[in-house]
């Protein structure tokens, strides 16, 4: 691989993972090209600014752009290492869509040369890296592709999933362990040499399929555990018990560590990736599938309780606190908070107020509903009904004196001192 100062890296996809990854690599002195299909994203990055919210990312991007180690483009250029970090969504039937990955691989194939390394970071169904290999072999018959020839391959192909937490991405890109799966052991070693340039955590090599399953297993594990907490919260609602107190006391057992419940599960990873395993092997994934259904159905449960609370205050404005899928970020992907708030706006119309400190305008989901964006101070002053959907620090800082008279549905356990003024719970019904 080229010396650090001469290394050229192309990162395809400048989203929540691609842009921080590109910036971290550029900080090492490598020449990084970020490729994206959105002109406004390319323009924003090239001006040294960012289009997403992430701690310390603005300063890092500004610095590496100023030093000419990071630039963005709509078109691909030759490089030594190509990192694919594009979305992998699913359709209405929970079937994974790797179209963006294959399109990115097609783009990379146009500039590949002998000695290059291609790394897929997008969370993907098991076998996707092999599909990328087969596509490149088809598009570039002049290259010896690993795993499809008995001779030494001309390029290296590997899979290395990201493992970062929004709000801590820049730290965790460097400090977290990485699982690097190669199409061949030689591919894994080449990818390992690349990640060793900027990762302090342990880098473990394995096969591409094992690395793909590792990522899916991690998120399915978390989804199942969150589903257990959410199911307990339903039982607590029915029995008239404070779910967070019950979980806190249960966790005093030395071998129990129950997570906290919420309004569902969001984000591009945990709310999506378990379906990849279910789709691949439906007969052997009843637990994973049920966890997905429990977490998705929690949204409906919260909507029903919020409507009941609003009905107890006829005509009064209802404030939904938060739209992001987790605290203190601007990421609304698959957010249960957004789904709850949008459903309430669809039912209650102009009565609904949205408080989201990380949004300047309301998402398209609220178009035509009459809902409007306000700040937390206005919500406290004018809304007798508060629905806490995200545990942003700005909401946690509200003292009891400012919310004592409000009727509150707290889906995050953010205000344990809030007087309980909720109507009876409605039973949950799982989707089929």
C-alpha positions, 0 to 999 in steps of 0.5 A: 500500500502507498505511503501515508502521504501518498495514499489516495482514498475514495469514500462513496456516500457522505452521510452519517458514516461516510463523512466522518470516516472520510474526515478521520482518514483525511486527518491522517494525511491521506488524500481523500475524495468523498463521492456523493450523488447530492450536489448540495452535499458536495458543495457543503463539504467543499466549503468546509461545512457539514450537512449533518449534526455530529459532535466535533465533526464541523471543526474536523471537516473544516480543518481537513478541507482547509489542508486539502486532504479532503474534497468532495465530488459527484464523480469517482476518481482513481484511488488506492482504497475505495470505501463504500458507505451507502444506505441499505434500506428495506422495502415494505415487506422488509426485504433488503435492498442492496441496490445502492451498494451495487450501484456504488460498486459499479461506479468503483469498477470504472476506475479500478486498477491492479493493487486497489482495495475495495471495502464495503462498510454498509450494513448488508445481508450475508453474501453481499460482499460476494455479490460485489465481487461477482459484479466487479468480475463481470464488469472488469474481466481484465482484472483477476478478482479474489475468490474467482481465480486460482491465481493471485488476485489483482485487487482486494475485497473486504467487508468491515462494518461500522460500529459507532454511536451517533454523538460519539462517532469521531471517538468510536471510529478510532477507539472501537474494535473492528471486524474485517472480513476478507473474500480471501485471507490476503484481502483481509490482510490488505484491509487490515493494513488500511484500518491500522492507519487510523484505528486504535481499537483491536482489528480482527480479521475473518471471512466476509460472510462472518463479518457480515453476520457479526454486524447483523447479530450485534444489532439483532441482539440489541433489538431483542433486548430492547423488545424485552424492556418495551414488553415489560413497560406494557405489562407495567402500564397494564398493572399500574407499575412504574416501569423504570422503577421496576427495571431499576430494582430488577437491575440490582440483581448481579446478573440482570441488566435490563435496558430502558424502554422507549416509544419503539426503536429507531435509527438505520441500524437496529430498526432495520438490520434484524430484518436482514437475518429474518429475510435470509432464514425466516424458519430459524428466526422467530425470536428476532422477528417477534422482537421487531414486531414488539418494538414496531408495535410499541409506536402504536401503543404510545399513539393510543395512550397519547390520544387518550390523554389528549381526549382528556383535554378537549381542544387543548394543544398537545406538545410532542417533545422530540423527533430524533431516534435518540437523544441529542442528535438530528438523525430522524431515520426510522425514528419512533418519535417521529412516527408517533408525532406524525400519527398524532398530527394526523389525528389531532391536526392543529392541536399538535405542537412539535418541540425538536431543538435539532430541527429548523423545519418540520419533516415532510411527514407533517405536511398538511397536518397543521402541526407547527414547530415551537420551542420548549419554553412555549410548549411549557407555557401553552400546552397542558399535554406533554408527550416526551418522545426523546430524552434530549438534554434540553428536556431533561433540564426542565424542572418540576416547577415548570411542568407540575400542572401538565399531563405528561406521557413520558415514554423515556422515563425522563421525569421520574418526579412528574405527578402521574396523571395518565388515563388507563392503558390500552392493550398492545396488539402485535402486527402479524 
